[in-house]
């Protein structure tokens, strides 16, 4: 299944305004990187975001959220947000939360 290009366009319109952002096709979808670190992206009909393990635990209690698991082994610190949970304000919030976490990571070159 291809990734949701409409969700990607909406998400990228937000992250593209930030400094040091790049976009890369990965795992059948698209990823956004900040300072070389994966921040989030779109996989199938899901927004994927990197929140860190502490924020991930809280996020998993919210509606429309599940662990980021496409291989049978969930990725630590990541969640998948169903498209129902990606209305404009929610989408911006998830991406901002990911931005805050990824800003704590050392830059990758």
C-alpha positions in Angstrom: 0.0 0.0 0.0 1.4 3.4 -0.9 1.7 6.1 1.7 -0.9 8.8 2.2 0.4 11.6 0.0 -2.2 14.1 1.3 -1.1 13.5 4.9 2.5 13.9 3.8 1.8 17.2 2.0 0.0 18.5 5.1 2.8 17.4 7.5 5.6 18.5 5.2 4.0 22.0 4.9 4.5 22.3 8.7 8.0 20.8 9.1 9.4 22.4 6.0 9.3 25.8 7.7 11.7 24.6 10.4 15.5 24.8 10.2 17.6 21.9 9.1 14.8 19.7 7.8 15.2 17.2 5.0 12.8 14.7 3.5 13.7 11.1 2.5 11.7 8.2 1.1 12.0 5.2 3.5 10.2 1.9 4.3 7.6 2.5 1.6 6.8 5.9 3.0 8.5 9.2 3.7 10.6 10.4 6.6 11.4 13.9 7.8 14.8 14.5 9.4 16.0 17.3 11.5 19.7 17.8 11.9 20.1 14.3 10.3 17.9 12.6 13.0 14.6 11.0 12.1 11.7 13.2 13.4 8.7 11.6 11.8 7.0 10.9 8.5 4.1 9.1 6.9 3.8 5.3 6.6 0.7 4.1 4.8 -2.2 6.1 6.4 -0.3 6.9 9.6 1.7 9.8 10.7 4.8 8.5 12.5 6.5 10.6 15.1 9.5 10.2 17.4 8.6 11.3 20.9 11.1 9.6 23.1 10.2 6.8 25.5 8.6 8.9 28.2 6.3 10.8 25.9 5.6 7.6 24.0 4.1 6.0 27.1 1.7 8.9 27.6 0.8 9.1 23.9 -0.1 5.4 23.8 -3.0 6.2 26.2 -4.5 8.7 23.8 -7.0 7.8 21.0 -5.8 7.0 17.5 -2.3 6.1 18.7 -0.4 2.8 18.5 3.2 1.7 18.8 5.3 2.2 15.6 5.6 -1.5 14.6 6.0 -2.5 11.0 8.3 -5.4 11.6 6.9 -7.2 14.6 9.2 -5.3 16.9 8.0 -1.9 18.0 10.4 1.0 17.8 11.2 2.5 21.1 10.1 6.2 21.5 8.0 6.2 18.3 4.2 6.1 17.8 1.9 5.8 14.8 -1.1 8.2 14.7 -4.1 7.2 12.7 -5.3 9.7 10.1 -8.4 10.4 12.3 -5.9 11.8 14.9 -4.3 14.1 12.4 -6.6 17.0 12.1 -4.8 20.3 11.7 -4.2 21.2 15.3 -3.5 17.6 16.3 -1.1 17.2 13.4 0.8 20.3 14.3 0.9 19.2 18.0 2.3 15.7 17.2 5.0 17.2 14.9 5.9 19.9 17.5 6.2 17.2 20.2 8.6 15.3 17.9 10.5 18.5 17.1 11.0 19.1 20.9 12.4 15.6 21.4 14.6 15.5 18.4 16.1 18.9 19.3 17.6 17.2 22.3 19.6 14.7 20.1 23.1 15.4 18.8 23.3 16.4 15.2 24.1 13.6 12.7 26.2 14.5 9.7 
